[in-house]
Amino acid sequence: MYGYNFGTISEGNDACLALLAGNRDEAVIKVPAGEPPSDATAWSISYTWASGGIISTLHDLHIWAKALATGQLLSPAMHEAQITWTQYAHYGLGITESIHTMLGHSGAIPGIRAWSVMTLARDRALWCS
């Protein structure tokens, strides 16, 4: 697997959040014309802990997003704890409420980032990478 960065990881995350919010004009990373991406393939990801620790297919991610958002893998009490947000952010036990309209989680390492989320109505899933 190869990973390439245009701009910074923060700019990439901002672009993904803009896409999730439906703001296509802001869902870009602006770089000067002709500037090549940085090859991040050999960068150390030791600082990212578990981020980037999954390789999957879209089919499996669809199953995972639904199971994560609906609590299918947990008891009702544990799922309720999972979606009880901290006082500082919309983040629970391994799940986040992205832009207040979707449940899921993101992962990012240099050159590779992804979001796997499901709508709060739990009727649609979206992946952004």
mmCIF file of the C-alpha atoms, coordinates in Angstrom:
data_MODEL
# 
_entry.id   MODEL 
# 
loop_
_atom_site.group_PDB 
_atom_site.id 
_atom_site.type_symbol 
_atom_site.label_atom_id 
_atom_site.label_alt_id 
_atom_site.label_comp_id 
_atom_site.label_asym_id 
_atom_site.label_entity_id 
_atom_site.label_seq_id 
_atom_site.pdbx_PDB_ins_code 
_atom_site.Cartn_x 
_atom_site.Cartn_y 
_atom_site.Cartn_z 
_atom_site.occupancy 
_atom_site.B_iso_or_equiv 
_atom_site.pdbx_formal_charge 
_atom_site.auth_seq_id 
_atom_site.auth_comp_id 
_atom_site.auth_asym_id 
_atom_site.auth_atom_id 
_atom_site.pdbx_PDB_model_num 
ATOM 1   C CA . MET A 1 1   ? 0.000   0.000  0.000   1.00 0.00 ? 1   MET A CA 1 
ATOM 2   C CA . TYR A 1 2   ? 1.224   3.471  -0.836  1.00 0.00 ? 2   TYR A CA 1 
ATOM 3   C CA . GLY A 1 3   ? 0.250   6.739  0.824   1.00 0.00 ? 3   GLY A CA 1 
ATOM 4   C CA . TYR A 1 4   ? 0.561   10.256 -0.528  1.00 0.00 ? 4   TYR A CA 1 
ATOM 5   C CA . ASN A 1 5   ? -0.196  13.607 1.076   1.00 0.00 ? 5   ASN A CA 1 
ATOM 6   C CA . PHE A 1 6   ? -1.370  16.797 -0.528  1.00 0.00 ? 6   PHE A CA 1 
ATOM 7   C CA . GLY A 1 7   ? -1.124  19.459 2.137   1.00 0.00 ? 7   GLY A CA 1 
ATOM 8   C CA . THR A 1 8   ? -1.187  18.529 5.812   1.00 0.00 ? 8   THR A CA 1 
ATOM 9   C CA . ILE A 1 9   ? -3.154  15.845 7.641   1.00 0.00 ? 9   ILE A CA 1 
ATOM 10  C CA . SER A 1 10  ? -5.162  18.644 9.256   1.00 0.00 ? 10  SER A CA 1 
ATOM 11  C CA . GLU A 1 11  ? -6.075  20.050 5.834   1.00 0.00 ? 11  GLU A CA 1 
ATOM 12  C CA . GLY A 1 12  ? -7.103  16.546 4.733   1.00 0.00 ? 12  GLY A CA 1 
ATOM 13  C CA . ASN A 1 13  ? -9.328  16.104 7.775   1.00 0.00 ? 13  ASN A CA 1 
ATOM 14  C CA . ASP A 1 14  ? -10.892 19.529 7.169   1.00 0.00 ? 14  ASP A CA 1 
ATOM 15  C CA . ALA A 1 15  ? -11.629 18.507 3.553   1.00 0.00 ? 15  ALA A CA 1 
ATOM 16  C CA . CYS A 1 16  ? -13.284 15.254 4.723   1.00 0.00 ? 16  CYS A CA 1 
ATOM 17  C CA . LEU A 1 17  ? -15.401 17.134 7.278   1.00 0.00 ? 17  LEU A CA 1 
ATOM 18  C CA . ALA A 1 18  ? -16.467 19.609 4.591   1.00 0.00 ? 18  ALA A CA 1 
ATOM 19  C CA . LEU A 1 19  ? -17.484 16.708 2.345   1.00 0.00 ? 19  LEU A CA 1 
ATOM 20  C CA . LEU A 1 20  ? -19.471 15.089 5.148   1.00 0.00 ? 20  LEU A CA 1 
ATOM 21  C CA . ALA A 1 21  ? -21.198 18.432 5.729   1.00 0.00 ? 21  ALA A CA 1 
ATOM 22  C CA . GLY A 1 22  ? -22.122 18.614 2.046   1.00 0.00 ? 22  GLY A CA 1 
ATOM 23  C CA . ASN A 1 23  ? -19.849 21.582 1.355   1.00 0.00 ? 23  ASN A CA 1 
ATOM 24  C CA . ARG A 1 24  ? -18.164 20.468 -1.877  1.00 0.00 ? 24  ARG A CA 1 
ATOM 25  C CA . ASP A 1 25  ? -16.399 23.814 -2.426  1.00 0.00 ? 25  ASP A CA 1 
ATOM 26  C CA . GLU A 1 26  ? -14.462 23.412 0.834   1.00 0.00 ? 26  GLU A CA 1 
ATOM 27  C CA . ALA A 1 27  ? -13.846 19.668 0.380   1.00 0.00 ? 27  ALA A CA 1 
ATOM 28  C CA . VAL A 1 28  ? -10.518 20.270 -1.330  1.00 0.00 ? 28  VAL A CA 1 
ATOM 29  C CA . ILE A 1 29  ? -6.907  20.676 -0.332  1.00 0.00 ? 29  ILE A CA 1 
ATOM 30  C CA . LYS A 1 30  ? -5.525  23.706 -2.134  1.00 0.00 ? 30  LYS A CA 1 
ATOM 31  C CA . VAL A 1 31  ? -1.967  23.273 -3.387  1.00 0.00 ? 31  VAL A CA 1 
ATOM 32  C CA . PRO A 1 32  ? -0.072  25.212 -6.048  1.00 0.00 ? 32  PRO A CA 1 
ATOM 33  C CA . ALA A 1 33  ? -0.518  23.873 -9.582  1.00 0.00 ? 33  ALA A CA 1 
ATOM 34  C CA . GLY A 1 34  ? 2.092   21.286 -10.468 1.00 0.00 ? 34  GLY A CA 1 
ATOM 35  C CA . GLU A 1 35  ? 3.159   20.648 -6.860  1.00 0.00 ? 35  GLU A CA 1 
ATOM 36  C CA . PRO A 1 36  ? 3.546   16.884 -6.425  1.00 0.00 ? 36  PRO A CA 1 
ATOM 37  C CA . PRO A 1 37  ? 2.206   15.089 -3.354  1.00 0.00 ? 37  PRO A CA 1 
ATOM 38  C CA . SER A 1 38  ? 4.540   14.011 -0.586  1.00 0.00 ? 38  SER A CA 1 
ATOM 39  C CA . ASP A 1 39  ? 5.228   10.274 -0.622  1.00 0.00 ? 39  ASP A CA 1 
ATOM 40  C CA . ALA A 1 40  ? 4.337   9.194  2.918   1.00 0.00 ? 40  ALA A CA 1 
ATOM 41  C CA . THR A 1 41  ? 4.665   5.451  2.279   1.00 0.00 ? 41  THR A CA 1 
ATOM 42  C CA . ALA A 1 42  ? 7.816   4.961  4.371   1.00 0.00 ? 42  ALA A CA 1 
ATOM 43  C CA . TRP A 1 43  ? 6.963   7.444  7.139   1.00 0.00 ? 43  TRP A CA 1 
ATOM 44  C CA . SER A 1 44  ? 6.851   5.966  10.625  1.00 0.00 ? 44  SER A CA 1 
ATOM 45  C CA . ILE A 1 45  ? 3.306   5.575  11.931  1.00 0.00 ? 45  ILE A CA 1 
ATOM 46  C CA . SER A 1 46  ? 4.385   4.473  15.395  1.00 0.00 ? 46  SER A CA 1 
ATOM 47  C CA . TYR A 1 47  ? 2.880   7.633  16.928  1.00 0.00 ? 47  TYR A CA 1 
ATOM 48  C CA . THR A 1 48  ? -0.612  6.803  15.607  1.00 0.00 ? 48  THR A CA 1 
ATOM 49  C CA . TRP A 1 49  ? -1.202  3.840  17.948  1.00 0.00 ? 49  TRP A CA 1 
ATOM 50  C CA . ALA A 1 50  ? -4.167  1.926  16.439  1.00 0.00 ? 50  ALA A CA 1 
ATOM 51  C CA . SER A 1 51  ? -4.985  4.448  13.716  1.00 0.00 ? 51  SER A CA 1 
ATOM 52  C CA . GLY A 1 52  ? -4.489  2.871  10.311  1.00 0.00 ? 52  GLY A CA 1 
ATOM 53  C CA . GLY A 1 53  ? -4.548  -0.607 11.809  1.00 0.00 ? 53  GLY A CA 1 
ATOM 54  C CA . ILE A 1 54  ? -7.331  -1.948 9.588   1.00 0.00 ? 54  ILE A CA 1 
ATOM 55  C CA . ILE A 1 55  ? -7.419  -3.023 5.981   1.00 0.00 ? 55  ILE A CA 1 
ATOM 56  C CA . SER A 1 56  ? -10.892 -3.799 4.686   1.00 0.00 ? 56  SER A CA 1 
ATOM 57  C CA . THR A 1 57  ? -13.337 -3.769 1.794   1.00 0.00 ? 57  THR A CA 1 
ATOM 58  C CA . LEU A 1 58  ? -16.260 -1.408 1.194   1.00 0.00 ? 58  LEU A CA 1 
ATOM 59  C CA . HIS A 1 59  ? -18.673 -4.297 1.725   1.00 0.00 ? 59  HIS A CA 1 
ATOM 60  C CA . ASP A 1 60  ? -17.197 -5.082 5.139   1.00 0.00 ? 60  ASP A CA 1 
ATOM 61  C CA . LEU A 1 61  ? -17.044 -1.392 6.089   1.00 0.00 ? 61  LEU A CA 1 
ATOM 62  C CA . HIS A 1 62  ? -20.765 -1.092 5.333   1.00 0.00 ? 62  HIS A CA 1 
ATOM 63  C CA . ILE A 1 63  ? -21.439 -3.981 7.729   1.00 0.00 ? 63  ILE A CA 1 
ATOM 64  C CA . TRP A 1 64  ? -19.115 -2.434 10.331  1.00 0.00 ? 64  TRP A CA 1 
ATOM 65  C CA . ALA A 1 65  ? -20.598 1.098  10.092  1.00 0.00 ? 65  ALA A CA 1 
ATOM 66  C CA . LYS A 1 66  ? -24.112 -0.243 10.641  1.00 0.00 ? 66  LYS A CA 1 
ATOM 67  C CA . ALA A 1 67  ? -23.043 -2.504 13.520  1.00 0.00 ? 67  ALA A CA 1 
ATOM 68  C CA . LEU A 1 68  ? -21.121 0.357  15.162  1.00 0.00 ? 68  LEU A CA 1 
ATOM 69  C CA . ALA A 1 69  ? -23.927 2.907  14.796  1.00 0.00 ? 69  ALA A CA 1 
ATOM 70  C CA . THR A 1 70  ? -26.765 0.600  15.869  1.00 0.00 ? 70  THR A CA 1 
ATOM 71  C CA . GLY A 1 71  ? -24.999 -1.231 18.680  1.00 0.00 ? 71  GLY A CA 1 
ATOM 72  C CA . GLN A 1 72  ? -25.580 -4.661 17.124  1.00 0.00 ? 72  GLN A CA 1 
ATOM 73  C CA . LEU A 1 73  ? -22.432 -6.021 18.743  1.00 0.00 ? 73  LEU A CA 1 
ATOM 74  C CA . LEU A 1 74  ? -23.193 -4.697 22.225  1.00 0.00 ? 74  LEU A CA 1 
ATOM 75  C CA . SER A 1 75  ? -25.765 -5.021 24.963  1.00 0.00 ? 75  SER A CA 1 
ATOM 76  C CA . PRO A 1 76  ? -28.339 -2.179 25.005  1.00 0.00 ? 76  PRO A CA 1 
ATOM 77  C CA . ALA A 1 77  ? -26.737 -0.749 28.148  1.00 0.00 ? 77  ALA A CA 1 
ATOM 78  C CA . MET A 1 78  ? -23.248 -0.801 26.616  1.00 0.00 ? 78  MET A CA 1 
ATOM 79  C CA . HIS A 1 79  ? -24.511 0.824  23.401  1.00 0.00 ? 79  HIS A CA 1 
ATOM 80  C CA . GLU A 1 80  ? -26.162 3.568  25.454  1.00 0.00 ? 80  GLU A CA 1 
ATOM 81  C CA . ALA A 1 81  ? -22.821 4.169  27.193  1.00 0.00 ? 81  ALA A CA 1 
ATOM 82  C CA . GLN A 1 82  ? -21.117 4.103  23.786  1.00 0.00 ? 82  GLN A CA 1 
ATOM 83  C CA . ILE A 1 83  ? -23.230 7.003  22.488  1.00 0.00 ? 83  ILE A CA 1 
ATOM 84  C CA . THR A 1 84  ? -23.147 9.045  25.692  1.00 0.00 ? 84  THR A CA 1 
ATOM 85  C CA . TRP A 1 85  ? -20.853 11.895 24.693  1.00 0.00 ? 85  TRP A CA 1 
ATOM 86  C CA . THR A 1 86  ? -18.127 13.338 26.885  1.00 0.00 ? 86  THR A CA 1 
ATOM 87  C CA . GLN A 1 87  ? -18.613 16.843 28.199  1.00 0.00 ? 87  GLN A CA 1 
ATOM 88  C CA . TYR A 1 88  ? -15.798 18.071 25.958  1.00 0.00 ? 88  TYR A CA 1 
ATOM 89  C CA . ALA A 1 89  ? -16.696 16.537 22.591  1.00 0.00 ? 89  ALA A CA 1 
ATOM 90  C CA . HIS A 1 90  ? -19.239 14.410 20.795  1.00 0.00 ? 90  HIS A CA 1 
ATOM 91  C CA . TYR A 1 91  ? -17.171 11.311 21.461  1.00 0.00 ? 91  TYR A CA 1 
ATOM 92  C CA . GLY A 1 92  ? -18.232 8.147  23.259  1.00 0.00 ? 92  GLY A CA 1 
ATOM 93  C CA . LEU A 1 93  ? -16.720 4.681  23.543  1.00 0.00 ? 93  LEU A CA 1 
ATOM 94  C CA . GLY A 1 94  ? -15.042 4.162  20.161  1.00 0.00 ? 94  GLY A CA 1 
ATOM 95  C CA . ILE A 1 95  ? -17.642 6.200  18.294  1.00 0.00 ? 95  ILE A CA 1 
ATOM 96  C CA . THR A 1 96  ? -18.130 9.857  17.498  1.00 0.00 ? 96  THR A CA 1 
ATOM 97  C CA . GLU A 1 97  ? -20.997 12.009 16.341  1.00 0.00 ? 97  GLU A CA 1 
ATOM 98  C CA . SER A 1 98  ? -19.388 13.585 13.289  1.00 0.00 ? 98  SER A CA 1 
ATOM 99  C CA . ILE A 1 99  ? -20.707 17.052 12.480  1.00 0.00 ? 99  ILE A CA 1 
ATOM 100 C CA . HIS A 1 100 ? -23.816 16.232 14.534  1.00 0.00 ? 100 HIS A CA 1 
ATOM 101 C CA . THR A 1 101 ? -25.404 14.243 11.705  1.00 0.00 ? 101 THR A CA 1 
ATOM 102 C CA . MET A 1 102 ? -23.506 10.953 11.537  1.00 0.00 ? 102 MET A CA 1 
ATOM 103 C CA . LEU A 1 103 ? -22.184 8.228  13.842  1.00 0.00 ? 103 LEU A CA 1 
ATOM 104 C CA . GLY A 1 104 ? -18.880 6.520  13.147  1.00 0.00 ? 104 GLY A CA 1 
ATOM 105 C CA . HIS A 1 105 ? -15.165 6.933  13.392  1.00 0.00 ? 105 HIS A CA 1 
ATOM 106 C CA . SER A 1 106 ? -12.184 8.096  11.431  1.00 0.00 ? 106 SER A CA 1 
ATOM 107 C CA . GLY A 1 107 ? -8.655  6.907  11.077  1.00 0.00 ? 107 GLY A CA 1 
ATOM 108 C CA . ALA A 1 108 ? -5.645  8.628  9.617   1.00 0.00 ? 108 ALA A CA 1 
ATOM 109 C CA . ILE A 1 109 ? -1.989  7.983  9.079   1.00 0.00 ? 109 ILE A CA 1 
ATOM 110 C CA . PRO A 1 110 ? 0.271   10.039 6.835   1.00 0.00 ? 110 PRO A CA 1 
ATOM 111 C CA . GLY A 1 111 ? -0.931  9.576  3.270   1.00 0.00 ? 111 GLY A CA 1 
ATOM 112 C CA . ILE A 1 112 ? -4.050  7.600  4.152   1.00 0.00 ? 112 ILE A CA 1 
ATOM 113 C CA . ARG A 1 113 ? -7.186  8.763  5.952   1.00 0.00 ? 113 ARG A CA 1 
ATOM 114 C CA . ALA A 1 114 ? -10.723 7.491  6.051   1.00 0.00 ? 114 ALA A CA 1 
ATOM 115 C CA . TRP A 1 115 ? -14.091 8.081  7.692   1.00 0.00 ? 115 TRP A CA 1 
ATOM 116 C CA . SER A 1 116 ? -16.692 5.356  8.076   1.00 0.00 ? 116 SER A CA 1 
ATOM 117 C CA . VAL A 1 117 ? -19.987 6.812  9.252   1.00 0.00 ? 117 VAL A CA 1 
ATOM 118 C CA . MET A 1 118 ? -23.719 6.178  9.253   1.00 0.00 ? 118 MET A CA 1 
ATOM 119 C CA . THR A 1 119 ? -26.513 8.749  9.430   1.00 0.00 ? 119 THR A CA 1 
ATOM 120 C CA . LEU A 1 120 ? -28.172 9.288  12.813  1.00 0.00 ? 120 LEU A CA 1 
ATOM 121 C CA . ALA A 1 121 ? -31.315 7.718  11.310  1.00 0.00 ? 121 ALA A CA 1 
ATOM 122 C CA . ARG A 1 122 ? -29.091 4.673  10.671  1.00 0.00 ? 122 ARG A CA 1 
ATOM 123 C CA . ASP A 1 123 ? -30.328 4.372  7.105   1.00 0.00 ? 123 ASP A CA 1 
ATOM 124 C CA . ARG A 1 124 ? -27.276 5.385  5.059   1.00 0.00 ? 124 ARG A CA 1 
ATOM 125 C CA . ALA A 1 125 ? -23.535 4.829  5.330   1.00 0.00 ? 125 ALA A CA 1 
ATOM 126 C CA . LEU A 1 126 ? -20.694 6.915  3.880   1.00 0.00 ? 126 LEU A CA 1 
ATOM 127 C CA . TRP A 1 127 ? -16.969 6.379  3.498   1.00 0.00 ? 127 TRP A CA 1 
ATOM 128 C CA . CYS A 1 128 ? -14.525 9.136  2.801   1.00 0.00 ? 128 CYS A CA 1 
ATOM 129 C CA . SER A 1 129 ? -10.901 8.457  2.106   1.00 0.00 ? 129 SER A CA 1 
# 
